[in-house]
Structures are given as structure tokens and as C-alpha cells.
Amino acid sequence: MVEIRVGLVGYGTAGAYFHAPLIRATPGLGLAAVVTRDPGRRDEVVAKYGAAVVSDVSELWDLCDLVVVASPNRTHVGLAAAALTQGKPVVVDKPLAPTAEEARELVRLAKERELMLTVYQNRRWDGDFRTVRRLVEDGRLGRVLRFESRFERWRPVPKGGWRESGGTAEVGGLLYDLGSHLVDQALQLLGPVREVYCESDVRRDGVVSDDDTFVALTHGDGARSHLWMSAMAASPEPRFRVLGSAGAYLKHGMDVQEERLRAGMAPDAPGFGDDEEGRWGLLGTPDERRAVVTEPGAYLDFYRGVAAALRDGGPPPVDPEGVVDVLTVIEAARLSATQRIVVHLS
């Protein structure tokens, strides 16, 4: 099998921890080149991956067969469009675009060029979310009434950078960052949304973009998703609380894969995605609860899916048209928060 040469645009947090290690660990893919201007990052790429390092995306096209866009959010649309125009299939880190319309244009361009376009919605492969999906699909919860999902952190002192201080032009803030995952998971689990309500605030001095946001979704069948994302949660609530007609599932703590990637653990190492027994969630009712083994986290499945799609011509691991739906909800949430209204999508 001929190895697919991957060109990675950006080697910040996303590129260094969420893409490069997974690309290297995926059979059939090879990290061939990285775009970065930072001298320290250049040295790390060469030492760690032996990949070529270039300063501008225009130098990338002849060095790769697949482009992965892991640069700041405001650049996603332009870089993805440029890669598609050059005849390259593309992986784009979330969010795909600032607006649903811009995302639709990228989908249209990819179809026109007959090229793969997919989005790195890696949290679909979180072990805890995989567990929720399994419980729902197996009917263990009955009919889902409410899906509560949180990404809450305690960061009272801003870290700085464009995500916090860039404003709308940078596509910053938690609604686009963590919200891209939370909304995507809700749609994956419970389907299309007909109503959106949002409360969004900036709680910390020196921050421009939202850092404390709540989104409520009403799905087509009447189920509700309540989604929290915050940098000001000194007492975090459960990661998941899923209430169903036959019982509930309660899970604390974050998926282990991000922590292990940041610590340098190889994503194909034995036990990489395994949750500790003490962190397993509880399933049941007030009369009877039992621990449920957390499904192994499987971020590698995303890039395995990319390799398979390019090799066999099958569907990409994440359908970009579904991500257009996510951005439609995020845009509605922004409108709801600004005008203090419930936005009706259908």
C-alpha cells in the first residue's frame, strides 16, 4: 500500500497533540510536511517526526496528498478552500467555518472537485460518549428525555491568545470551541434540533469572547439537550447526566485521551483509551444502580476512517454536511444569546 503523505497546517496545541501523533500512528498515513514559522516548533517537528517544515502553505502542495488544517479558526475556510482548489482532500479541525453558509460552500467545492472533505470532531470517539451512545442504542435508558453534557474548567486567570481575546473576527470563545463538540454530540445522539436557547457571558477581565455559556436544545422528538461550557466552574458538575424513561446514566470526569496525548503517550499504545474503574459511570434508578464499564476512547478511529476513505473511496469518518447542521445550531445560539429569544429552526 502506498503511504498517503499528509501535510499539516499549524503546529500549535491542535497540530502538536491532536493531529500529528494520530497521523503517525495510523497505518497508511505518513506526516510528510508541517507548516509553521515558530523556530522551536520547527525543531520539534524535525526531531520528532522527520517531516519537512515549510513557512507558507503555498510550499505544501507538492509535498503532500492530504491536507490537515489545524491553524487558528479564522483561517479554516480560506485554507480548506485553497487545498481543495489545489486538488487535495482535506481534514479541517473544528469548527469547520464561522457560519453554516461558509461551511456549505466548502462542501459544495469538495463535491464539485470530487474530493474528500471531513471535520475533526474527535469527541465522537470519547470513551464516555461512546458509552452513552451504546446505552441509548441498546435501549438501556428507555426513551431519552434529557441529555446533560458539560465541558467545565476552572481557569479564573486567562491564558491569553486569540481564543480568549480575539473576538468575533477570530471565531473565538467557548461556544465555537467546546460548543462545537457539545452540540455535535447532542445532534449525533438525539437528531435534528427545532428550538435553540442560549445564555452566554464573558466573566473574566481581559477576555473578549464568551467564557461561560449555556445552550438548551429541543430536538424533533421532544427530547432536550442542556449543554454547559465554562472556564469559571470551581465546582464542576457531572460530565454527563442522561435521563431516560427507564433509568439514568451519570458520569464524572473527562475522557482520558486528551490528557494522555498531552503527556506524550502514543495513541496506539495498549490501554491508551481505557478509563480507570474508579471513574466508570453509574446506570440505573434510585432503587438500583450499577457501574458501567466505559467504552475505550478511540481517537485513532477518525484517522483510520480518513485513510480508508481515501484508499477505498468510502464515506469520510465525519460527514461535513452534518457539521453544517452543528454550525446552524451555533449561529442560532449566538442569536438567542444576543436577542434573548428562543430561536426556532423548524
KEDO-619238 format. One record per residue (C-alpha): residue in three letters; x, y, z. Coordinates in Angstrom, 1 decimal. Layout:
! KEDO-619238
PT / r / c1 / c2 / c3
PT / ALA / X / Y / Z
...
***
This chain:
! KEDO-619238
PT / r / c1 / c2 / c3
PT / MET / 0.0 / 0.0 / 0.0
PT / VAL / 1.4 / 3.4 / -1.0
PT / GLU / 1.6 / 5.7 / 2.0
PT / ILE / -0.6 / 8.8 / 1.9
PT / ARG / 1.6 / 11.9 / 2.5
PT / VAL / 0.0 / 14.2 / 5.0
PT / GLY / 0.6 / 18.0 / 5.1
PT / LEU / -0.3 / 19.5 / 8.4
PT / VAL / -1.0 / 23.3 / 8.5
PT / GLY / -0.3 / 24.5 / 12.1
PT / TYR / 1.6 / 23.0 / 14.9
PT / GLY / 0.1 / 24.7 / 18.0
PT / THR / -2.0 / 22.7 / 20.5
PT / ALA / -4.2 / 21.1 / 17.9
PT / GLY / -1.5 / 20.2 / 15.5
PT / ALA / 1.0 / 19.0 / 18.1
PT / TYR / -1.3 / 17.0 / 20.3
PT / PHE / -4.5 / 16.1 / 18.4
PT / HIS / -3.2 / 15.5 / 14.9
PT / ALA / 0.4 / 14.8 / 14.4
PT / PRO / 0.6 / 11.8 / 16.9
PT / LEU / -2.6 / 10.3 / 15.5
PT / ILE / -1.4 / 10.7 / 11.9
PT / ARG / 1.9 / 9.0 / 12.7
PT / ALA / 0.1 / 6.1 / 14.5
PT / THR / -2.3 / 5.4 / 11.6
PT / PRO / -1.3 / 2.7 / 9.1
PT / GLY / -1.3 / 4.1 / 5.6
PT / LEU / -0.6 / 7.7 / 6.6
PT / GLY / 2.7 / 9.5 / 7.0
PT / LEU / 3.4 / 13.0 / 8.3
PT / ALA / 5.3 / 14.4 / 5.3
PT / ALA / 5.3 / 18.2 / 5.9
PT / VAL / 4.2 / 20.8 / 8.5
PT / VAL / 3.6 / 24.5 / 8.1
PT / THR / 4.9 / 26.5 / 11.0
PT / ARG / 7.0 / 29.6 / 11.3
PT / ASP / 7.9 / 29.1 / 15.0
PT / PRO / 11.6 / 28.1 / 15.3
PT / GLY / 11.1 / 25.9 / 18.4
PT / ARG / 8.2 / 24.1 / 16.8
PT / ARG / 10.2 / 23.6 / 13.6
PT / ASP / 12.9 / 21.9 / 15.5
PT / GLU / 10.4 / 19.7 / 17.4
PT / VAL / 8.8 / 18.6 / 14.1
PT / VAL / 12.1 / 17.6 / 12.6
PT / ALA / 13.3 / 15.8 / 15.7
PT / LYS / 10.1 / 14.0 / 16.5
PT / TYR / 8.7 / 13.2 / 13.0
PT / GLY / 11.4 / 13.7 / 10.5
PT / ALA / 9.0 / 15.7 / 8.4
PT / ALA / 9.7 / 18.7 / 6.2
PT / VAL / 9.0 / 22.1 / 7.6
PT / VAL / 7.8 / 25.0 / 5.5
PT / SER / 6.8 / 28.5 / 6.3
PT / ASP / 3.9 / 29.0 / 4.0
PT / VAL / 1.0 / 26.8 / 2.8
PT / SER / 1.9 / 27.6 / -0.8
PT / GLU / 5.0 / 25.4 / -0.3
PT / LEU / 3.0 / 22.5 / 0.9
PT / TRP / 1.1 / 21.4 / -2.2
PT / ASP / 3.9 / 19.4 / -3.9
PT / LEU / 4.8 / 17.7 / -0.6
PT / CYS / 1.5 / 16.0 / 0.3
PT / ASP / -1.5 / 14.0 / -0.8
PT / LEU / -3.8 / 15.1 / 2.1
PT / VAL / -4.0 / 18.4 / 3.9
PT / VAL / -4.9 / 18.7 / 7.5
PT / VAL / -5.9 / 22.2 / 8.6
PT / ALA / -5.1 / 22.8 / 12.3
PT / SER / -4.5 / 26.5 / 12.3
PT / PRO / -6.5 / 29.3 / 14.1
PT / ASN / -10.2 / 29.2 / 13.5
PT / ARG / -10.4 / 32.3 / 11.3
PT / THR / -8.1 / 30.6 / 8.7
PT / HIS / -10.1 / 27.4 / 8.3
PT / VAL / -12.3 / 28.3 / 5.4
PT / GLY / -9.6 / 30.0 / 3.3
PT / LEU / -7.0 / 27.2 / 3.8
PT / ALA / -9.5 / 24.4 / 3.2
PT / ALA / -10.8 / 26.1 / 0.0
PT / ALA / -7.2 / 26.6 / -1.2
PT / ALA / -6.3 / 23.0 / -0.6
PT / LEU / -9.5 / 21.8 / -2.4
PT / THR / -8.7 / 24.1 / -5.3
PT / GLN / -5.2 / 22.5 / -5.5
PT / GLY / -6.9 / 19.1 / -5.8
PT / LYS / -6.1 / 17.9 / -2.2
PT / PRO / -8.6 / 16.1 / 0.1
PT / VAL / -8.9 / 18.0 / 3.4
PT / VAL / -9.3 / 17.4 / 7.1
PT / VAL / -10.3 / 20.5 / 9.0
PT / ASP / -10.2 / 20.9 / 12.7
PT / LYS / -13.4 / 22.1 / 14.3
PT / PRO / -15.1 / 24.5 / 13.8
PT / LEU / -15.2 / 23.9 / 10.0
PT / ALA / -16.3 / 27.6 / 9.5
PT / PRO / -17.7 / 30.6 / 11.3
PT / THR / -21.1 / 30.2 / 9.6
PT / ALA / -23.2 / 27.4 / 8.2
PT / GLU / -23.2 / 29.2 / 4.8
PT / GLU / -19.4 / 29.2 / 4.6
PT / ALA / -19.4 / 25.6 / 5.5
PT / ARG / -21.9 / 24.8 / 2.8
PT / GLU / -19.7 / 26.5 / 0.2
PT / LEU / -16.8 / 24.2 / 1.3
PT / VAL / -19.0 / 21.2 / 1.0
PT / ARG / -20.1 / 22.3 / -2.5
PT / LEU / -16.5 / 22.9 / -3.6
PT / ALA / -15.4 / 19.5 / -2.3
PT / LYS / -18.3 / 17.8 / -4.2
PT / GLU / -17.5 / 19.8 / -7.3
PT / ARG / -13.9 / 18.7 / -7.2
PT / GLU / -14.8 / 15.1 / -6.2
PT / LEU / -12.5 / 15.4 / -3.1
PT / MET / -12.9 / 14.2 / 0.4
PT / LEU / -13.7 / 16.9 / 3.0
PT / THR / -14.1 / 15.9 / 6.6
PT / VAL / -14.0 / 17.6 / 10.0
PT / TYR / -12.1 / 16.6 / 13.1
PT / GLN / -15.0 / 16.1 / 15.5
PT / ASN / -12.8 / 13.8 / 17.7
PT / ARG / -15.2 / 13.9 / 20.7
PT / ARG / -17.5 / 11.5 / 18.9
PT / TRP / -14.8 / 9.0 / 19.8
PT / ASP / -14.6 / 9.9 / 23.5
PT / GLY / -15.0 / 6.8 / 25.6
PT / ASP / -17.7 / 8.3 / 27.8
PT / PHE / -19.7 / 9.5 / 24.8
PT / ARG / -19.3 / 6.1 / 23.1
PT / THR / -20.7 / 4.6 / 26.3
PT / VAL / -23.8 / 6.9 / 26.2
PT / ARG / -24.4 / 6.0 / 22.6
PT / ARG / -24.2 / 2.3 / 23.3
PT / LEU / -26.6 / 2.6 / 26.3
PT / VAL / -29.1 / 4.6 / 24.2
PT / GLU / -28.9 / 2.3 / 21.1
PT / ASP / -29.3 / -0.8 / 23.4
PT / GLY / -32.4 / 0.7 / 24.9
PT / ARG / -31.0 / 0.6 / 28.5
PT / LEU / -32.2 / 4.1 / 29.2
PT / GLY / -35.6 / 3.7 / 27.5
PT / ARG / -36.7 / 6.9 / 25.7
PT / VAL / -34.1 / 9.7 / 26.3
PT / LEU / -35.8 / 12.7 / 27.9
PT / ARG / -32.9 / 14.9 / 28.7
PT / PHE / -29.2 / 14.9 / 27.7
PT / GLU / -27.0 / 17.0 / 30.0
PT / SER / -23.4 / 17.5 / 28.9
PT / ARG / -20.7 / 19.7 / 30.3
PT / PHE / -17.1 / 20.8 / 29.5
PT / GLU / -16.4 / 22.9 / 32.6
PT / ARG / -13.0 / 24.1 / 33.8
PT / TRP / -11.6 / 26.3 / 36.5
PT / ARG / -9.4 / 28.9 / 34.8
PT / PRO / -10.0 / 32.2 / 36.6
PT / VAL / -6.8 / 33.7 / 35.2
PT / PRO / -7.0 / 33.9 / 31.3
PT / LYS / -4.3 / 32.1 / 29.4
PT / GLY / -4.3 / 34.7 / 26.7
PT / GLY / -4.3 / 34.1 / 23.0
PT / TRP / -6.8 / 34.5 / 20.2
PT / ARG / -9.4 / 32.1 / 21.6
PT / GLU / -10.0 / 34.5 / 24.6
PT / SER / -9.0 / 37.9 / 23.3
PT / GLY / -9.7 / 37.8 / 19.5
PT / GLY / -13.4 / 38.5 / 19.4
PT / THR / -15.7 / 37.6 / 16.6
PT / ALA / -13.1 / 38.0 / 13.8
PT / GLU / -11.1 / 35.2 / 15.3
PT / VAL / -14.1 / 32.9 / 15.7
PT / GLY / -13.0 / 32.6 / 19.4
PT / GLY / -14.9 / 31.8 / 22.6
PT / LEU / -16.2 / 28.6 / 24.2
PT / LEU / -19.4 / 28.4 / 22.0
PT / TYR / -17.2 / 27.7 / 18.9
PT / ASP / -14.5 / 25.8 / 20.8
PT / LEU / -16.1 / 23.4 / 23.3
PT / GLY / -19.6 / 24.1 / 21.9
PT / SER / -18.6 / 22.6 / 18.6
PT / HIS / -18.2 / 19.3 / 20.4
PT / LEU / -21.1 / 19.5 / 22.7
PT / VAL / -23.6 / 20.5 / 20.0
PT / ASP / -22.2 / 17.8 / 17.7
PT / GLN / -22.6 / 15.1 / 20.3
PT / ALA / -26.2 / 16.2 / 21.0
PT / LEU / -27.1 / 16.0 / 17.4
PT / GLN / -25.4 / 12.7 / 17.0
PT / LEU / -27.3 / 11.3 / 19.9
PT / LEU / -30.8 / 12.8 / 19.5
PT / GLY / -31.0 / 14.1 / 16.0
PT / PRO / -32.2 / 17.4 / 14.5
PT / VAL / -33.0 / 20.4 / 16.6
PT / ARG / -36.1 / 22.6 / 16.3
PT / GLU / -35.5 / 25.2 / 19.1
PT / VAL / -32.4 / 26.8 / 20.5
PT / TYR / -32.0 / 28.9 / 23.6
PT / CYS / -28.6 / 30.3 / 24.8
PT / GLU / -27.2 / 32.3 / 27.7
PT / SER / -23.6 / 33.5 / 27.0
PT / ASP / -21.4 / 35.7 / 29.2
PT / VAL / -17.8 / 37.0 / 29.5
PT / ARG / -16.9 / 36.5 / 33.1
PT / ARG / -13.2 / 37.3 / 33.3
PT / ASP / -11.3 / 40.6 / 33.0
PT / GLY / -9.3 / 40.9 / 29.8
PT / VAL / -11.4 / 38.4 / 27.9
PT / VAL / -13.4 / 39.4 / 24.9
PT / SER / -15.0 / 36.1 / 23.8
PT / ASP / -17.6 / 34.1 / 25.8
PT / ASP / -16.2 / 32.0 / 28.6
PT / ASP / -19.4 / 30.9 / 30.4
PT / THR / -22.2 / 29.7 / 28.1
PT / PHE / -25.3 / 27.5 / 28.4
PT / VAL / -27.2 / 26.1 / 25.4
PT / ALA / -30.6 / 24.4 / 25.6
PT / LEU / -31.8 / 22.4 / 22.5
PT / THR / -35.2 / 20.9 / 21.8
PT / HIS / -34.9 / 18.0 / 19.4
PT / GLY / -37.5 / 16.9 / 16.9
PT / ASP / -38.9 / 14.2 / 19.1
PT / GLY / -39.2 / 16.5 / 22.2
PT / ALA / -36.1 / 15.3 / 23.9
PT / ARG / -34.0 / 18.2 / 25.3
PT / SER / -30.2 / 18.7 / 25.5
PT / HIS / -28.7 / 21.0 / 28.1
PT / LEU / -25.1 / 21.9 / 27.4
PT / TRP / -22.7 / 23.8 / 29.6
PT / MET / -19.3 / 25.2 / 28.7
PT / SER / -17.3 / 27.3 / 31.2
PT / ALA / -13.9 / 28.4 / 32.2
PT / MET / -15.3 / 29.6 / 35.6
PT / ALA / -16.5 / 26.3 / 37.2
PT / ALA / -14.8 / 26.0 / 40.5
PT / SER / -17.1 / 23.1 / 41.3
PT / PRO / -17.7 / 21.1 / 38.1
PT / GLU / -20.9 / 19.1 / 37.7
PT / PRO / -21.0 / 15.6 / 36.0
PT / ARG / -19.6 / 15.3 / 32.5
PT / PHE / -22.8 / 13.5 / 31.5
PT / ARG / -26.3 / 13.1 / 33.1
PT / VAL / -28.7 / 11.3 / 30.7
PT / LEU / -32.3 / 10.9 / 31.9
PT / GLY / -34.4 / 8.3 / 30.2
PT / SER / -37.8 / 6.7 / 30.7
PT / ALA / -36.2 / 3.6 / 32.1
PT / GLY / -33.3 / 5.0 / 34.1
PT / ALA / -30.4 / 7.4 / 34.1
PT / TYR / -26.7 / 7.4 / 33.4
PT / LEU / -24.3 / 9.6 / 35.4
PT / LYS / -20.6 / 10.1 / 34.5
PT / HIS / -18.0 / 12.3 / 36.1
PT / GLY / -14.6 / 13.3 / 34.8
PT / MET / -13.3 / 13.9 / 31.3
PT / ASP / -12.3 / 11.4 / 28.7
PT / VAL / -8.7 / 10.3 / 29.2
PT / GLN / -7.3 / 10.6 / 25.7
PT / GLU / -6.5 / 14.4 / 25.7
PT / GLU / -4.6 / 14.1 / 28.9
PT / ARG / -2.6 / 11.1 / 27.6
PT / LEU / -1.8 / 12.8 / 24.3
PT / ARG / -0.5 / 15.9 / 26.1
PT / ALA / 1.6 / 13.6 / 28.3
PT / GLY / 3.2 / 12.1 / 25.2
PT / MET / 1.5 / 8.7 / 25.3
PT / ALA / 1.3 / 7.1 / 21.9
PT / PRO / -2.3 / 6.7 / 20.7
PT / ASP / -1.7 / 3.2 / 19.6
PT / ALA / -0.2 / 2.1 / 22.9
PT / PRO / -2.1 / -0.6 / 24.8
PT / GLY / -4.7 / 0.9 / 27.1
PT / PHE / -4.4 / 4.4 / 25.6
PT / GLY / -8.2 / 4.9 / 25.6
PT / ASP / -9.1 / 2.9 / 28.7
PT / ASP / -10.9 / 4.6 / 31.5
PT / GLU / -10.0 / 3.8 / 35.1
PT / GLU / -12.5 / 1.6 / 37.0
PT / GLY / -13.0 / 4.3 / 39.7
PT / ARG / -14.2 / 6.7 / 37.0
PT / TRP / -16.9 / 4.4 / 35.5
PT / GLY / -20.4 / 5.9 / 35.2
PT / LEU / -23.5 / 4.7 / 37.1
PT / LEU / -26.6 / 3.4 / 35.3
PT / GLY / -30.0 / 2.7 / 36.9
PT / THR / -32.7 / 4.2 / 39.1
PT / PRO / -32.7 / 5.3 / 42.8
PT / ASP / -33.6 / 1.8 / 43.8
PT / GLU / -30.8 / 0.1 / 41.9
PT / ARG / -27.6 / 1.5 / 40.3
PT / ARG / -24.5 / -0.2 / 39.0
PT / ALA / -21.2 / 0.8 / 37.4
PT / VAL / -20.9 / 0.5 / 33.7
PT / VAL / -17.6 / -0.1 / 32.1
PT / THR / -16.6 / 2.9 / 29.9
PT / GLU / -16.1 / 2.1 / 26.3
PT / PRO / -12.4 / 2.6 / 25.2
PT / GLY / -11.8 / 6.0 / 23.7
PT / ALA / -10.9 / 5.7 / 20.0
PT / TYR / -9.5 / 8.9 / 18.5
PT / LEU / -7.4 / 6.8 / 16.1
PT / ASP / -10.6 / 5.6 / 14.5
PT / PHE / -11.0 / 9.0 / 13.0
PT / TYR / -7.8 / 8.9 / 11.0
PT / ARG / -8.3 / 5.2 / 10.3
PT / GLY / -11.5 / 6.3 / 8.7
PT / VAL / -9.7 / 9.0 / 6.7
PT / ALA / -7.2 / 6.5 / 5.4
PT / ALA / -10.0 / 4.1 / 4.5
PT / ALA / -12.0 / 6.8 / 2.7
PT / LEU / -9.0 / 7.8 / 0.6
PT / ARG / -7.9 / 4.3 / -0.1
PT / ASP / -11.3 / 2.6 / -0.8
PT / GLY / -13.4 / 5.6 / -1.9
PT / GLY / -15.9 / 5.2 / 1.0
PT / PRO / -17.5 / 7.9 / 3.1
PT / PRO / -15.3 / 10.1 / 5.4
PT / PRO / -15.4 / 9.5 / 9.2
PT / VAL / -17.4 / 12.7 / 9.7
PT / ASP / -19.9 / 13.8 / 7.1
PT / PRO / -19.3 / 17.6 / 6.6
PT / GLU / -23.0 / 18.2 / 5.9
PT / GLY / -23.7 / 17.1 / 9.4
PT / VAL / -21.3 / 19.7 / 10.6
PT / VAL / -23.2 / 22.3 / 8.7
PT / ASP / -26.1 / 21.4 / 11.0
PT / VAL / -23.9 / 21.9 / 14.0
PT / LEU / -22.9 / 25.4 / 12.8
PT / THR / -26.6 / 26.2 / 12.1
PT / VAL / -27.3 / 25.5 / 15.8
PT / ILE / -24.3 / 27.5 / 17.0
PT / GLU / -25.4 / 30.5 / 14.9
PT / ALA / -28.9 / 30.2 / 16.4
PT / ALA / -27.4 / 30.1 / 19.8
PT / ARG / -25.4 / 33.3 / 19.2
PT / LEU / -28.6 / 35.0 / 18.0
PT / SER / -30.5 / 33.7 / 21.0
PT / ALA / -27.9 / 35.0 / 23.5
PT / THR / -27.8 / 38.4 / 21.8
PT / GLN / -31.5 / 39.0 / 21.5
PT / ARG / -32.6 / 36.9 / 24.5
PT / ILE / -35.0 / 34.8 / 22.5
PT / VAL / -35.8 / 31.2 / 21.6
PT / VAL / -34.7 / 30.6 / 18.0
PT / HIS / -37.0 / 28.3 / 16.0
PT / LEU / -35.2 / 26.2 / 13.3
PT / SER / -38.2 / 24.3 / 12.1
***
